[in-house]
Amino acid sequence: MNQLRLRPAARAILVAEEDRVLLVCFDFGHPAVDDRTVWAMPGGGIENGETDEQALRRELLEEAGLAEFELGPLVWTRSHIVPLGHGRWDGQTERYYFVRTPAFDPKPRLSWAELRAENMTAVRWWTLDELETTEMLFAPRRLPSLVRSLLEDGPPASPIDVGT
């Protein structure tokens, strides 16, 4: 039996004033991915030798232009199976960190051509009301209720598995 090749990843639950949450949009356009357009927390794969924090600092700069932030606690974990990296990975294990930040205008450091090559097509702030009323698809699927719980109850004592 073959072992699954799961890429380690770190993501940030970026929350600004008025409890707005920054999300990035991925459009996979691949027949193996049922839900091709999905909104998710910014972040991504951890490169060899990187810590979670180093990976997040690199990813948040690339995807949102955020250079300065204080990394908060690890609050969620998630594993999912979906082909990644042109078949190099069978899926991904993700660790989500809570980050409070002053509001900023997202300006990715990577060009949009580079971001599109990684399937990213948009970045924007969402209010909790928008998250809870849109027909858009999120990863994890329960993202609106998870964010509400995090904002109302604070970070959990230990990370929770948020499922698919």
Residue frames as qw, qx, qy, qz and C-alpha x, y, z in Angstrom:
[[0.000, 0.890, 0.456, 0.000, 0.00, 0.00, 0.00],
 [0.420, 0.444, -0.015, 0.791, 1.39, 3.39, -0.98],
 [0.286, -0.540, -0.419, 0.671, 1.80, 6.12, 1.61],
 [0.213, 0.906, 0.335, 0.148, 0.05, 9.42, 0.78],
 [0.497, 0.088, -0.041, 0.862, 2.40, 12.28, 0.00],
 [0.149, -0.893, -0.425, -0.012, 0.97, 15.20, 1.98],
 [0.384, 0.488, -0.106, 0.777, 2.55, 18.63, 1.64],
 [0.349, -0.550, -0.501, 0.569, 2.90, 20.55, 4.93],
 [0.119, 0.602, 0.273, 0.741, 1.38, 24.03, 4.81],
 [0.207, -0.407, -0.501, 0.736, 0.76, 27.01, 7.08],
 [0.008, 0.639, 0.485, 0.597, -2.12, 29.47, 6.75],
 [0.109, -0.069, -0.403, 0.906, -3.11, 32.67, 8.54],
 [0.085, -0.757, -0.644, -0.067, -6.53, 33.67, 9.78],
 [0.271, 0.093, -0.040, 0.957, -5.89, 37.37, 9.18],
 [0.153, -0.779, -0.607, 0.004, -8.39, 39.54, 11.06],
 [0.230, 0.249, -0.036, 0.940, -8.45, 43.35, 10.85],
 [0.205, 0.103, 0.364, -0.903, -10.66, 46.05, 12.32],
 [0.671, 0.129, 0.027, -0.730, -14.39, 45.37, 12.39],
 [0.677, -0.112, 0.722, -0.087, -13.50, 41.65, 12.35],
 [0.699, 0.613, -0.200, -0.310, -12.89, 41.61, 8.62],
 [0.781, -0.241, 0.548, 0.179, -11.09, 38.48, 7.39],
 [0.255, 0.658, -0.518, -0.484, -8.67, 38.36, 4.45],
 [0.825, 0.114, 0.554, -0.016, -9.24, 35.51, 1.99],
 [0.049, 0.463, -0.640, -0.611, -7.65, 34.51, -1.29],
 [0.825, 0.339, 0.176, -0.416, -9.48, 32.90, -4.20],
 [0.273, -0.324, 0.839, 0.342, -8.19, 29.81, -5.97],
 [0.774, 0.422, -0.003, -0.472, -9.53, 28.66, -9.33],
 [0.578, -0.331, 0.726, 0.171, -8.22, 25.17, -9.98],
 [0.603, 0.566, -0.255, -0.501, -9.81, 24.51, -13.37],
 [0.096, 0.351, -0.928, -0.082, -8.81, 20.86, -13.11],
 [0.699, -0.144, -0.494, -0.496, -11.18, 17.95, -13.74],
 [0.566, -0.100, -0.757, 0.309, -9.91, 16.17, -10.61],
 [0.061, -0.137, -0.486, 0.861, -11.10, 19.06, -8.44],
 [0.019, 0.615, 0.780, 0.110, -14.89, 19.07, -8.12],
 [0.110, -0.933, -0.281, 0.197, -15.13, 22.50, -6.58],
 [0.680, 0.389, 0.092, 0.615, -12.94, 24.54, -8.87],
 [0.085, 0.628, -0.108, 0.766, -13.30, 28.01, -7.35],
 [0.668, -0.538, -0.477, 0.192, -12.71, 28.23, -3.62],
 [0.049, -0.836, 0.220, -0.500, -11.95, 31.03, -1.11],
 [0.848, -0.253, -0.360, 0.296, -9.38, 30.18, 1.55],
 [0.434, -0.862, 0.094, 0.243, -7.05, 31.70, 4.10],
 [0.448, 0.799, -0.395, 0.068, -3.76, 33.01, 2.70],
 [0.551, -0.553, 0.625, 0.004, -0.68, 30.86, 3.15],
 [0.804, 0.453, -0.326, -0.207, 0.77, 27.81, 1.51],
 [0.951, 0.039, -0.251, 0.178, 3.37, 25.12, 1.38],
 [0.489, -0.803, 0.319, 0.119, 6.27, 25.02, 3.78],
 [0.648, 0.636, -0.413, 0.065, 9.57, 24.78, 1.93],
 [0.867, -0.077, -0.356, 0.340, 12.41, 22.54, 3.12],
 [0.500, 0.032, -0.342, 0.795, 14.07, 24.05, 6.18],
 [0.189, -0.452, -0.050, -0.870, 11.31, 26.61, 6.85],
 [0.044, 0.226, 0.783, -0.577, 9.40, 26.91, 10.09],
 [0.110, 0.703, 0.700, 0.056, 5.66, 27.58, 9.99],
 [0.088, -0.860, -0.155, 0.478, 6.33, 31.23, 10.82],
 [0.223, -0.423, 0.513, 0.713, 8.97, 31.62, 8.09],
 [0.191, 0.306, 0.824, 0.437, 6.62, 30.06, 5.53],
 [0.025, 0.814, 0.567, -0.124, 3.76, 32.34, 6.61],
 [0.156, -0.749, 0.086, 0.639, 5.94, 35.44, 6.43],
 [0.189, -0.173, 0.684, 0.683, 6.98, 34.50, 2.88],
 [0.101, 0.460, 0.838, 0.277, 3.45, 33.55, 1.78],
 [0.022, -0.830, -0.462, 0.311, 1.71, 36.60, 3.28],
 [0.129, -0.613, 0.276, 0.729, 4.20, 38.89, 1.59],
 [0.142, -0.022, 0.790, 0.596, 3.75, 37.10, -1.75],
 [0.009, -0.501, -0.834, -0.232, -0.05, 36.82, -1.63],
 [0.168, -0.865, -0.472, 0.022, -1.10, 39.95, 0.27],
 [0.318, 0.677, -0.133, 0.650, 1.92, 42.24, 0.58],
 [0.597, -0.772, 0.016, -0.218, 1.87, 41.94, 4.39],
 [0.563, 0.471, -0.534, 0.419, 5.40, 42.19, 5.80],
 [0.020, 0.289, -0.632, 0.719, 4.89, 43.07, 9.47],
 [0.726, -0.392, -0.245, -0.509, 2.66, 41.06, 11.79],
 [0.272, -0.410, 0.773, -0.400, 2.74, 39.25, 15.09],
 [0.518, -0.016, -0.812, -0.269, 2.03, 35.55, 14.72],
 [0.621, -0.357, 0.287, -0.637, -0.74, 34.45, 17.04],
 [0.541, -0.229, 0.786, -0.193, -1.58, 30.97, 18.29],
 [0.200, 0.044, -0.891, -0.405, -2.10, 27.82, 16.24],
 [0.510, 0.049, 0.391, -0.765, -5.88, 27.39, 16.31],
 [0.870, 0.287, 0.142, -0.375, -6.92, 24.94, 13.57],
 [0.251, -0.342, 0.830, 0.363, -5.53, 21.97, 11.67],
 [0.764, 0.446, 0.145, -0.442, -6.82, 20.40, 8.47],
 [0.311, -0.259, 0.815, 0.415, -5.83, 17.64, 6.06],
 [0.705, 0.510, 0.198, -0.451, -7.29, 17.15, 2.63],
 [0.580, -0.044, 0.706, 0.404, -6.63, 14.90, -0.33],
 [0.535, 0.811, 0.158, -0.176, -6.45, 16.61, -3.72],
 [0.800, 0.212, 0.147, 0.542, -3.71, 16.40, -6.36],
 [0.115, -0.965, 0.057, 0.227, -1.20, 19.24, -5.99],
 [0.232, -0.728, 0.533, 0.362, 2.01, 20.37, -7.63],
 [0.604, 0.488, -0.504, -0.379, 1.48, 18.58, -10.94],
 [0.924, -0.030, -0.363, -0.116, 1.22, 15.22, -9.18],
 [0.343, 0.431, -0.654, 0.518, 4.06, 15.71, -6.69],
 [0.186, -0.092, 0.679, -0.704, 1.62, 15.71, -3.76],
 [0.198, -0.371, -0.886, -0.195, -1.55, 13.74, -2.98],
 [0.323, -0.822, -0.430, -0.188, -2.85, 16.41, -0.66],
 [0.183, 0.560, -0.305, 0.748, -1.96, 18.83, 2.09],
 [0.523, -0.562, -0.556, 0.320, -1.84, 19.07, 5.88],
 [0.105, 0.672, 0.042, 0.731, -2.47, 22.63, 7.03],
 [0.418, -0.450, -0.525, 0.589, -1.89, 24.50, 10.28],
 [0.017, 0.783, 0.320, 0.533, -3.85, 27.74, 10.77],
 [0.413, -0.208, -0.394, 0.794, -2.54, 30.60, 12.91],
 [0.052, -0.892, -0.449, 0.027, -4.62, 33.48, 14.26],
 [0.444, 0.009, 0.039, 0.895, -3.20, 36.89, 13.28],
 [0.024, 0.896, 0.375, -0.236, -4.71, 40.24, 14.27],
 [0.492, 0.062, 0.251, 0.831, -3.51, 43.04, 11.99],
 [0.163, 0.562, 0.114, -0.803, -4.28, 46.67, 11.28],
 [0.676, 0.630, 0.363, -0.118, -6.32, 47.07, 8.10],
 [0.216, -0.501, 0.521, 0.656, -4.27, 47.27, 4.91],
 [0.689, 0.559, -0.103, -0.450, -4.86, 47.28, 1.18],
 [0.834, -0.118, 0.503, 0.193, -3.72, 43.85, -0.08],
 [0.451, 0.802, -0.325, -0.217, -1.00, 44.30, -2.71],
 [0.967, -0.084, 0.182, 0.157, 0.66, 40.97, -3.48],
 [0.248, -0.720, 0.498, 0.415, 4.41, 41.04, -4.04],
 [0.455, 0.052, 0.797, 0.394, 4.14, 38.36, -6.70],
 [0.258, 0.152, -0.384, -0.873, 2.78, 39.44, -10.07],
 [0.749, 0.153, 0.289, -0.577, -0.73, 38.32, -10.97],
 [0.725, 0.412, -0.509, -0.210, 0.80, 36.10, -13.65],
 [0.229, 0.320, -0.858, 0.331, 2.86, 34.36, -10.96],
 [0.428, -0.028, 0.622, -0.655, -0.14, 34.08, -8.65],
 [0.798, 0.278, -0.066, -0.530, -2.36, 32.70, -11.44],
 [0.544, 0.390, -0.743, -0.022, 0.32, 30.08, -12.09],
 [0.064, 0.070, -0.874, 0.476, -0.41, 28.97, -8.50],
 [0.183, -0.495, -0.814, -0.242, -4.19, 29.10, -9.20],
 [0.146, -0.566, -0.460, 0.668, -4.73, 32.27, -7.13],
 [0.224, 0.540, 0.525, 0.618, -7.06, 34.76, -8.83],
 [0.198, -0.765, -0.142, -0.597, -8.15, 37.28, -6.17],
 [0.425, -0.174, -0.620, 0.636, -7.61, 38.57, -2.64],
 [0.227, -0.568, -0.165, -0.774, -10.08, 40.59, -0.57],
 [0.097, -0.076, 0.686, -0.717, -11.41, 41.38, 2.88],
 [0.428, -0.399, -0.711, -0.390, -14.72, 39.79, 3.95],
 [0.408, -0.373, 0.375, -0.744, -17.06, 40.77, 6.77],
 [0.228, 0.002, 0.939, -0.259, -18.57, 38.01, 8.87],
 [0.580, 0.461, 0.364, -0.564, -22.00, 38.84, 7.41],
 [0.524, 0.582, -0.452, -0.428, -20.62, 38.41, 3.88],
 [0.067, 0.305, -0.950, 0.010, -19.06, 35.07, 4.80],
 [0.312, 0.166, 0.848, -0.396, -22.32, 33.83, 6.25],
 [0.546, 0.563, 0.338, -0.520, -24.57, 34.94, 3.38],
 [0.293, 0.580, -0.557, -0.518, -22.59, 34.28, 0.21],
 [0.957, 0.187, 0.083, -0.207, -23.02, 31.28, -2.07],
 [0.380, 0.698, -0.603, 0.062, -19.24, 31.07, -2.53],
 [0.947, -0.138, -0.276, 0.086, -17.36, 27.93, -1.56],
 [0.196, -0.846, 0.439, -0.229, -14.79, 28.03, 1.24],
 [0.840, 0.056, -0.482, 0.243, -11.94, 25.88, 2.46],
 [0.065, 0.140, 0.982, -0.106, -12.50, 24.63, 5.03],
 [0.153, -0.475, -0.699, -0.512, -16.17, 24.29, 4.11],
 [0.401, -0.740, -0.529, 0.111, -17.36, 25.43, 7.57],
 [0.439, 0.186, -0.129, 0.869, -15.17, 28.55, 7.43],
 [0.220, -0.595, -0.119, -0.764, -17.94, 31.08, 8.26],
 [0.747, -0.599, -0.195, -0.214, -19.02, 29.28, 11.45],
 [0.813, -0.127, -0.220, 0.524, -15.40, 28.56, 12.41],
 [0.275, 0.377, -0.076, 0.881, -14.49, 32.24, 12.05],
 [0.450, -0.648, -0.152, -0.596, -17.55, 33.31, 14.05],
 [0.854, -0.455, -0.238, 0.085, -16.63, 30.91, 16.86],
 [0.678, 0.062, -0.168, 0.713, -13.02, 32.10, 16.86],
 [0.067, 0.478, 0.004, 0.876, -14.05, 35.77, 17.01],
 [0.580, -0.603, -0.157, -0.525, -16.73, 35.26, 19.68],
 [0.893, -0.441, -0.083, 0.004, -14.97, 32.69, 21.89],
 [0.156, -0.831, 0.530, 0.073, -11.31, 33.45, 21.23],
 [0.465, 0.448, -0.758, -0.095, -8.61, 30.93, 20.31],
 [0.915, -0.274, -0.236, -0.177, -9.17, 27.37, 21.57],
 [0.601, -0.690, 0.405, 0.008, -6.93, 25.95, 24.30],
 [0.478, -0.259, 0.739, 0.397, -5.48, 23.52, 21.75],
 [0.244, 0.269, -0.531, -0.766, -5.82, 23.39, 17.95],
 [0.689, 0.251, 0.555, -0.393, -9.03, 21.90, 16.59],
 [0.278, 0.030, 0.808, 0.518, -9.33, 19.76, 13.46],
 [0.376, 0.424, 0.120, -0.815, -11.64, 21.68, 11.13],
 [0.703, 0.334, 0.626, -0.050, -12.19, 18.87, 8.61],
 [0.530, 0.281, 0.536, 0.594, -12.39, 19.33, 4.86]]
